[in-house]
Amino acid sequence: MIPVGFKGRALALAAIDIGRIGRRISVGEDEIRAVIEVETSGGGFDRQGRPKMLFEPHVFWRELGPGQKRTAAEGQGLAYPKWGARPYPGDSYLRLALAMKLDPGAALRSASWGLGQIMGFNHKAAGYANAGDMVAAFCDMEALHLEAMVAFIVSEGLDDDLRRHDWSSFARGYNGAGYAQHGYHTRLAAAFARWQAIPDALAPDLPKIGLGARGPAVKTAQQRLLAAGHDPRGVDGCFGVNTRHATIAFQSAHGLVPDGIIGPKTWAVLNTEIYA
């Protein structure tokens, strides 16, 4: 059952989960992190603790099919035949709530969900009997987001593309035929290159972290950044865009590669006595 307001336990993804789940398809953390970074950039939950979600009116149009429901949805601006007909609002949950009043199942199938932005209509490929079950699980923990993403990758035959780092083929299968228009393949390649260029930290309590990471290591980094005069706009253990901007500023100020990823070299500077 989907929790009220789509607010469940919202447990963050742990670094060990990335390696554990990635090994199922014989890829490392860097490949998995690259996909997560491009799809959701700041993790699988929004600031309210709900799964990140994008409602797609053109998909709702298709899922409803001809009839009174589609006519009503079109009248409310909730459905139209082609993507891009109207700008998207900042919060898709408002549209989703209205769409669910017309047809809950179709509404859930018409949105992309979680870390991997899995479309609701792909629930079977992600390992769920229906979109509602998938969304309910996604309200619980990000590890389930990642497991669904990997299941979808395998179901669509994209795991080999990911292993070969064939970003164009992977993006075509994962993001659709219009992947090049949105630069998904180049963004994936760039994200992977950033993560791959930084060796994994040796200390288990100081892992390599970047956009989307959560937990004690992120909070420690935020404290160090703040002390160094680079405000991450909150010490909350969530590595979002503000923490990335603070990281880049810190790296630039200390002669480090300004990639926004905190690996061993950045940790070494952050953890000097000056900032401890």
Summary of the structure (lengths in Angstrom):
residues: 276
radius of gyration: 19.6
end to end distance: 45.4
largest distance: 68.1
contacts: 887
relative contact order: 0.13
helix: 52%
strand: 6%
